[in-house]
Amino acid sequence: MIDRHHLRYFLAVVDAGNFSKAARQVNVTQPTLSVGIAKLEASLGTRLFLRNNQRVQLTADGVALLAHARTIEGEFNALETRLADARPAPLLRIGVLSTLPGRVAGQLVAAIRASDAPEPIELVEGAERDLVARLQRDRIDVALTIVRDGETRFATEALFEEGYGVALPVWHELAGRAEIRGEMLAGETMMVRRQCEVLAETSRYFTERGVRPRFAFRSTNDERVMALVRAGLGITVAAESYADDGVAIVPLAGFSPRRRIGLAFRSPEVAGRASTALAALRAVTG
């Protein structure tokens, strides 16, 4: 039986004109290529090349084999290309920080679907710690999450940075201010976002100012909290990206925590494979 690798060695020698150049062309050592040619000649029971110090020449049998060899290699290449085109793209698992607005995930999916080469994706929601654990256990390929200084476990790429403020309905009397002092919220009804990354800092901020508001709602579902902000049930503290047509985010005087949102990759190879989805992520968060 003729080995395809040996046919490739044969064609490389024909095209390169000598064994040393042919070996470099097919990324093998010259002895390996020479052994392969010898095995091909043995399997066919004939010599294929006349060798001298400068070049090699085809024998009559080598010339006869050449046309068949090119046809066989061409058919192999065509089949490989056809199979590669038919093979579904590997699933890309994207972790999305649960405290990012839901519209980010929606815009991401829409951008990928509208791309020239949409990739099959799976979205996984989780808190920052959950996403880190999933990356470490190879449960997701990339995370859209908080990027911390000094991260060495994963390759990262920062996309944007934002601060926090008071989330109020746009019709609230304080919504048009450039800044709100904590003491001004003493009479307000508030809601608690249980997964907020700055929940402890928020509690300390109001306690230090003697503000002890009534709480009307506590939830891990940020979208529900924002819906209730729009409806006027109460106010809350949230990241600036939650501002929209119905919610205003106004900075709190003396309250300065910020978060940097970016991508964390399990490996650099993922970034190359997921180019379409990552471009969409950059577009919707830029």
C-alpha positions in Angstrom: 0.0 0.0 0.0 1.3 3.4 -0.9 1.6 5.9 2.0 0.3 9.4 1.3 3.2 10.9 3.2 5.6 9.1 0.8 3.7 10.5 -2.2 4.0 14.0 -0.7 7.8 13.5 -0.2 8.0 12.4 -3.9 6.2 15.5 -5.1 8.3 17.7 -2.9 11.5 16.3 -4.4 10.1 16.9 -7.9 9.2 20.5 -7.1 12.3 21.4 -5.1 14.8 19.6 -7.3 16.8 18.0 -4.5 16.3 16.1 -1.2 17.5 18.8 1.2 15.1 21.5 -0.1 12.3 19.0 -0.3 12.8 18.0 3.3 12.5 21.6 4.5 9.4 22.0 2.3 7.6 19.2 4.1 9.1 19.9 7.5 11.0 16.7 8.0 14.7 15.8 8.2 16.5 14.8 5.1 17.1 11.2 6.3 13.4 10.9 7.1 12.5 12.0 3.6 15.2 9.7 2.0 13.8 6.7 3.9 10.3 7.6 2.8 11.3 7.8 -0.9 13.1 4.5 -0.5 10.0 2.9 0.9 7.9 4.3 -1.9 10.3 2.9 -4.5 10.3 -0.5 -2.7 6.5 -0.7 -2.6 6.4 0.1 -6.4 9.3 -2.1 -7.2 11.1 0.5 -9.3 13.5 3.5 -9.0 11.9 6.9 -9.3 14.9 9.2 -9.3 18.3 9.3 -10.8 20.5 11.1 -8.2 23.7 13.2 -8.7 25.4 15.8 -6.6 23.5 18.8 -7.9 19.9 17.6 -8.7 17.7 14.6 -9.0 16.0 13.5 -12.2 12.9 11.4 -12.7 13.2 8.0 -14.2 10.7 6.9 -16.8 8.7 5.3 -14.0 9.0 8.4 -12.0 7.5 10.5 -14.8 4.7 7.9 -15.1 3.9 8.2 -11.4 4.1 12.0 -11.3 0.7 12.7 -13.0 -1.1 10.1 -10.8 0.6 11.5 -7.6 -0.6 15.0 -8.4 -4.1 13.8 -9.0 -4.2 11.8 -5.8 -2.8 14.7 -3.7 -5.3 17.1 -5.3 -8.2 14.8 -4.5 -7.0 14.4 -0.9 -6.7 18.2 -0.5 -10.2 18.8 -2.0 -11.7 16.2 0.3 -10.0 17.7 3.4 -11.3 21.2 2.4 -14.8 19.9 1.9 -14.9 18.1 5.2 -13.5 21.1 7.0 -16.2 23.3 5.5 -18.9 20.9 6.6 -17.6 20.5 10.1 -19.5 22.7 12.6 -17.5 25.3 14.4 -16.7 24.4 18.0 -19.0 25.8 20.6 -17.7 28.9 22.3 -18.8 29.1 26.0 -19.0 32.7 27.2 -19.4 33.6 30.9 -21.2 36.9 31.5 -21.0 38.8 34.8 -24.5 38.7 36.4 -24.2 42.3 37.5 -23.9 43.6 33.9 -27.1 44.9 32.4 -29.1 42.2 30.5 -29.0 44.3 27.3 -25.2 43.6 27.0 -25.9 39.9 26.6 -28.7 40.7 24.1 -26.5 43.0 22.1 -23.7 40.4 22.1 -26.0 37.7 20.7 -27.4 40.1 18.1 -23.9 41.2 17.0 -22.7 37.6 16.6 -25.8 36.6 14.6 -25.3 39.5 12.3 -21.6 38.7 11.6 -20.3 37.2 8.4 -19.2 34.0 10.3 -21.5 33.6 13.3 -20.1 31.2 15.9 -22.2 28.8 18.0 -22.2 30.1 21.5 -23.4 29.2 25.0 -23.9 32.0 27.6 -23.3 31.2 31.2 -24.2 33.8 33.9 -22.4 34.1 37.2 -20.9 36.3 39.8 -17.2 37.2 39.4 -16.0 34.4 41.7 -18.2 31.9 39.8 -16.8 32.9 36.5 -13.2 32.6 37.7 -13.9 29.1 39.0 -15.5 28.1 35.7 -12.5 29.3 33.8 -10.2 27.4 36.0 -12.2 24.2 35.6 -12.4 24.6 31.8 -16.2 25.0 32.0 -16.1 28.3 30.0 -13.7 29.6 27.3 -13.9 33.3 28.0 -15.5 35.6 30.6 -16.9 39.1 30.3 -16.2 40.1 33.9 -14.3 42.3 36.3 -10.6 42.5 35.4 -8.4 42.9 38.5 -4.9 44.4 38.6 -2.2 41.7 38.9 -4.3 38.9 37.4 -1.9 36.1 36.3 -4.1 33.1 36.0 -5.7 34.2 32.7 -4.9 36.4 29.7 -7.1 39.5 30.1 -8.2 42.5 28.0 -9.8 45.6 29.6 -12.8 47.0 27.7 -14.1 49.8 29.8 -14.2 51.2 33.3 -17.1 52.6 35.2 -18.1 54.0 38.6 -21.2 53.6 40.8 -24.0 55.9 41.7 -27.6 56.2 42.8 -30.1 54.6 40.4 -33.3 56.7 40.3 -36.3 56.8 38.0 -35.6 59.6 35.4 -38.6 61.5 36.8 -37.2 61.7 40.4 -36.5 65.2 41.6 -32.8 64.3 42.2 -32.3 62.6 38.8 -31.0 65.8 37.1 -28.3 66.6 39.6 -24.6 66.2 38.8 -24.0 64.7 42.2 -26.0 63.6 45.3 -24.8 63.8 48.9 -25.7 60.7 50.9 -27.5 62.7 53.5 -30.0 63.8 50.9 -31.3 60.2 50.7 -32.3 59.9 54.3 -36.0 59.9 53.5 -35.8 57.7 50.5 -37.0 54.1 50.2 -34.2 51.9 49.0 -33.7 48.4 47.4 -30.7 46.1 47.9 -28.9 44.4 45.0 -27.5 41.4 46.9 -24.9 40.6 44.2 -23.5 44.1 44.0 -19.7 44.0 44.2 -19.7 47.2 46.4 -22.5 46.2 48.8 -20.3 46.4 51.9 -18.9 49.8 50.8 -22.4 51.1 50.1 -23.6 50.0 53.6 -20.6 51.6 55.2 -21.1 54.9 53.3 -24.7 55.4 54.4 -24.0 54.2 58.0 -21.2 56.8 58.4 -23.6 59.5 57.4 -26.3 58.4 59.7 -28.6 57.4 56.8 -30.8 54.4 57.7 -33.4 54.2 54.9 -36.4 51.8 54.8 -35.8 48.9 52.4 -38.7 47.8 50.2 -37.0 45.0 48.2 -33.9 42.8 48.3 -33.0 40.6 45.3 -30.2 38.9 43.4 -32.0 39.7 40.2 -30.7 43.1 39.1 -33.0 43.4 36.1 -36.0 43.1 38.5 -34.5 45.7 40.8 -34.1 48.1 37.9 -37.6 47.5 36.7 -38.8 48.5 40.2 -36.6 51.6 40.2 -38.4 52.6 37.0 -41.7 51.9 38.6 -40.9 54.1 41.6 -40.8 51.5 44.4 -37.4 52.7 45.6 -33.8 53.6 44.6 -30.6 51.6 44.8 -26.8 51.9 44.1 -25.7 50.5 40.8 -23.0 50.7 38.2 -23.1 53.5 35.6 -23.9 51.1 32.7 -27.4 50.6 34.1 -28.4 54.1 33.0 -31.1 54.0 30.3 -34.2 55.8 29.2 -36.0 55.0 32.5 -33.1 55.0 35.0 -30.7 57.8 35.8 -27.4 56.9 37.6 -26.2 59.9 39.6 -22.8 59.9 41.3 -22.7 59.9 45.1 -20.5 62.5 46.7 -17.5 60.9 48.5 -18.3 57.4 47.0 -15.7 56.5 44.5 -15.4 52.7 43.9 -14.9 51.7 40.3 -14.8 48.5 38.3 -12.9 47.6 35.2 -14.9 45.3 32.8 -13.0 43.2 30.4 -12.3 39.7 28.9 -10.6 36.9 30.7 -9.4 34.0 28.4 -8.7 30.5 29.4 -5.8 30.5 26.9 -4.5 32.7 24.1 -5.6 30.1 21.6 -9.2 30.8 22.6 -8.8 34.5 21.6 -7.8 33.4 18.1 -10.6 30.8 17.7 -13.3 33.2 19.0 -12.4 36.2 16.9 -16.0 36.9 15.8 -17.6 36.6 19.2 -14.8 38.7 20.8 -15.1 41.4 18.2 -18.8 41.5 19.0 -18.1 41.8 22.7 -15.7 44.7 22.1 -18.3 46.4 19.9 -21.2 46.2 22.4 -19.1 47.2 25.4 -16.9 49.8 23.8 
